[in-house]
Amino acid sequence: MEINLLFFLTVIPAIILYGIAKSGLGGSMTLISVPLMTIVMPLNQALGIILPILIFLDFIAVYKYRKEFDLGTLKLMVPFAAVGILIGSFTFSYLSEELLKFIIGLMGFLFAGHYFFFKKDKEIKLEKNIFKGGICSIVAGFTSFCVHAGGTPTSLYLLPLRMKKELYVGTRIFFFTFVNLIKLPLYINLSMANFDSFKQSAILFPVALLGILIGYRLLKIIEEKLFYNILYALIFLTSTKLLYDFLI
């Protein structure tokens, strides 16, 4: 991993975004992180470096939100996500990064577009649904394994539940903690993570910590309605960008 100007313009912002997202301010903003890192390194290498950083951030975030999560939602989502992760591990070598990002972009675009342009009552709270939760969790596990981009499918299920802000953030954090821990041995088995990638991850830990501190600060000053509108807006913008990149 060569440290030069291009590294600082791509890898550093990508890792900071992961830190901000892990604070609870919206995982969909990280859709740009993997593409940024692939400017200076292969996809496999980028994924292998990012995963230990995500786990490091997960442990910090879990401690902060250790009392604020919905156990019932986690019991529904985590097993299905594990299925998606296994599917991802078996099919990873057959799928292109562009196709995966297109699928994520299409899902997010339709989801956020419906919220902003067609949904009349944006405050309505939907009930938990095992079918929708299962499908979204499988997709989240799959896309998380392939491109560390499970945030949008997860939001498809969690956001309409209209949880209290802190409960939403905590549930999401615990979910991805389990997801990333399940991914780790599979990454090692596929040689996507190894001793060299772990060393590179360790070098970037302080950058990730900076991102999570920025995110916590921002989260404190954002009121709940604005918080949800920001999340939907981030999903819409990043998804539109992914679709644009695929089509041109």
C-alpha positions in Angstrom: 0.0 0.0 0.0 1.8 3.1 -1.3 1.1 6.2 0.7 1.1 9.2 -1.6 -1.2 12.1 -2.5 -3.7 9.9 -4.3 -3.8 7.7 -1.2 -4.8 10.7 1.0 -7.4 11.8 -1.6 -9.1 8.4 -1.8 -8.4 6.0 1.1 -8.4 8.5 4.0 -11.9 10.0 3.1 -13.2 6.5 2.5 -12.2 5.3 6.0 -13.5 8.5 7.6 -16.9 7.9 6.0 -17.0 4.4 7.5 -16.3 6.0 10.9 -19.1 8.5 10.5 -21.5 5.8 9.3 -20.7 3.6 12.3 -21.8 6.5 14.6 -25.3 5.9 13.2 -25.4 8.8 10.8 -26.3 6.6 7.8 -24.5 3.7 6.3 -25.5 4.5 2.8 -23.0 7.3 2.6 -20.3 4.6 2.5 -21.5 3.4 -0.9 -18.7 5.6 -2.3 -16.0 4.3 0.0 -15.1 1.0 -1.8 -15.1 2.7 -5.3 -12.7 5.4 -3.9 -10.3 2.8 -2.5 -10.3 0.8 -5.7 -8.7 3.7 -7.5 -5.5 2.8 -5.7 -5.8 -0.9 -5.0 -7.7 -4.0 -6.2 -11.2 -4.7 -4.9 -10.1 -7.8 -2.9 -7.4 -5.8 -1.2 -9.7 -3.0 -0.3 -12.4 -5.3 1.1 -9.7 -7.1 3.2 -8.4 -3.9 4.6 -11.8 -2.4 5.4 -13.2 -5.4 7.3 -11.0 -5.3 10.5 -11.6 -1.6 10.6 -15.3 -2.1 10.5 -15.0 -4.7 13.4 -12.9 -2.2 15.4 -15.5 0.5 14.9 -18.3 -2.0 15.7 -16.8 -2.8 19.1 -16.6 0.9 19.9 -20.1 1.6 18.8 -21.6 -1.5 20.5 -20.2 -0.3 23.8 -21.8 3.1 23.4 -25.2 1.7 22.4 -25.0 -1.4 24.6 -28.4 -0.6 26.2 -30.2 0.7 23.1 -31.1 -2.0 20.6 -34.2 -4.1 19.6 -33.4 -7.7 20.4 -36.5 -9.0 18.5 -35.4 -7.3 15.3 -31.9 -8.7 15.6 -33.2 -12.2 16.1 -35.2 -11.8 12.9 -32.4 -10.2 10.8 -29.1 -11.8 11.8 -29.9 -15.5 10.8 -31.1 -14.3 7.4 -28.1 -12.1 6.9 -25.9 -15.1 7.6 -27.6 -16.9 4.7 -26.8 -13.9 2.5 -23.2 -13.9 3.6 -22.8 -17.6 2.7 -24.3 -16.9 -0.7 -21.9 -14.1 -1.2 -18.9 -16.2 -0.3 -19.9 -18.9 -2.9 -20.7 -16.4 -5.7 -18.2 -13.6 -5.1 -15.8 -14.6 -7.8 -18.6 -14.8 -10.4 -20.1 -11.3 -9.9 -18.8 -8.0 -11.1 -18.5 -5.0 -8.7 -20.4 -2.9 -11.2 -23.4 -5.3 -11.2 -23.5 -5.4 -7.4 -23.4 -1.6 -7.1 -26.2 -1.3 -9.7 -28.4 -3.7 -7.7 -27.8 -1.7 -4.5 -28.3 1.6 -6.3 -31.6 0.5 -7.9 -33.0 -0.7 -4.5 -32.0 2.5 -2.7 -33.3 4.8 -5.5 -36.7 3.2 -5.5 -36.9 3.1 -1.7 -35.9 6.7 -1.1 -37.8 8.0 -4.2 -41.0 6.4 -2.8 -40.4 8.1 0.5 -39.9 11.6 -0.9 -42.3 11.7 -3.9 -45.1 9.3 -3.2 -45.5 8.6 0.5 -48.1 10.9 1.9 -47.6 10.2 5.7 -43.9 10.0 6.3 -44.4 9.6 10.1 -46.4 6.4 9.9 -44.8 3.4 11.7 -44.9 0.0 10.0 -45.0 -3.2 11.9 -42.2 -5.9 11.8 -42.6 -8.3 9.0 -40.6 -11.5 8.8 -40.9 -11.8 5.0 -39.7 -8.3 4.3 -37.1 -8.5 7.1 -35.8 -11.8 5.8 -35.4 -10.7 2.2 -33.8 -7.4 3.2 -31.4 -9.1 5.6 -30.3 -11.7 3.0 -29.6 -9.0 0.5 -27.8 -7.0 3.2 -25.6 -10.0 4.1 -24.9 -10.7 0.5 -24.0 -7.1 -0.5 -22.1 -6.6 2.7 -19.9 -9.6 2.0 -19.3 -8.6 -1.7 -18.7 -4.8 -1.4 -19.3 -3.8 2.3 -22.5 -2.2 1.3 -25.3 -3.7 3.3 -26.6 -0.4 4.6 -29.2 0.3 2.0 -31.0 -3.1 2.2 -30.9 -2.8 6.0 -32.4 0.6 5.8 -35.2 -0.7 3.6 -36.4 -2.7 6.5 -35.4 -0.7 9.6 -36.3 2.9 8.6 -40.1 2.3 8.1 -40.3 0.8 11.6 -39.8 4.4 12.8 -37.8 3.4 15.9 -36.6 6.0 18.4 -33.4 7.5 16.9 -31.0 5.9 19.4 -32.8 2.5 19.2 -32.5 2.6 15.4 -28.8 3.4 15.6 -28.1 0.8 18.2 -30.0 -2.0 16.4 -28.2 -1.2 13.2 -24.8 -1.3 14.9 -25.4 -4.6 16.6 -26.7 -6.1 13.4 -23.5 -5.2 11.4 -21.3 -6.3 14.3 -22.7 -9.8 13.9 -22.5 -9.5 10.1 -18.9 -8.4 10.1 -17.8 -11.1 12.6 -19.5 -13.8 10.4 -17.7 -12.4 7.4 -14.2 -12.5 8.9 -13.4 -16.3 8.8 -14.8 -16.5 5.3 -12.6 -13.6 4.1 -9.6 -15.4 5.6 -10.5 -18.6 4.0 -10.8 -16.9 0.6 -7.4 -15.1 1.2 -9.1 -11.7 1.1 -7.8 -11.0 4.6 -4.3 -11.9 5.6 -1.4 -10.8 7.8 -0.5 -8.0 5.4 -4.0 -6.6 5.2 -4.4 -6.7 9.0 -1.2 -4.6 9.3 -2.6 -2.1 6.8 -5.9 -2.0 8.7 -4.1 -1.2 11.9 -2.4 1.8 10.3 -5.8 3.2 9.4 -7.5 2.6 12.8 -6.9 6.2 14.0 -8.5 7.6 10.8 -11.5 5.4 11.4 -11.7 6.6 15.0 -11.7 10.2 13.8 -14.7 9.5 11.6 -16.7 7.9 14.4 -16.0 10.9 16.7 -17.2 13.3 14.0 -20.3 11.2 13.6 -21.1 11.1 17.3 -20.8 14.9 17.4 -23.1 15.4 14.5 -25.6 12.9 15.8 -26.0 14.9 19.1 -27.1 18.1 17.3 -29.6 16.6 14.8 -33.3 16.3 15.8 -35.2 13.1 15.0 -37.3 14.2 12.0 -34.3 15.8 10.4 -32.2 12.7 11.2 -34.6 10.4 9.2 -34.8 12.9 6.3 -31.0 13.1 6.1 -30.8 9.3 6.0 -33.3 9.0 3.2 -31.6 11.9 1.3 -28.2 10.2 1.5 -29.7 6.9 0.2 -31.3 8.8 -2.7 -28.2 10.7 -3.7 -25.7 7.8 -3.4 -28.1 5.4 -5.2 -28.6 7.9 -8.0 -24.8 8.2 -8.4 -24.5 4.4 -8.5 -27.1 4.1 -11.3 -25.5 7.0 -13.2 -22.1 5.3 -13.0 -23.5 2.0 -14.3 -25.4 3.6 -17.2 -22.8 5.9 -18.6 
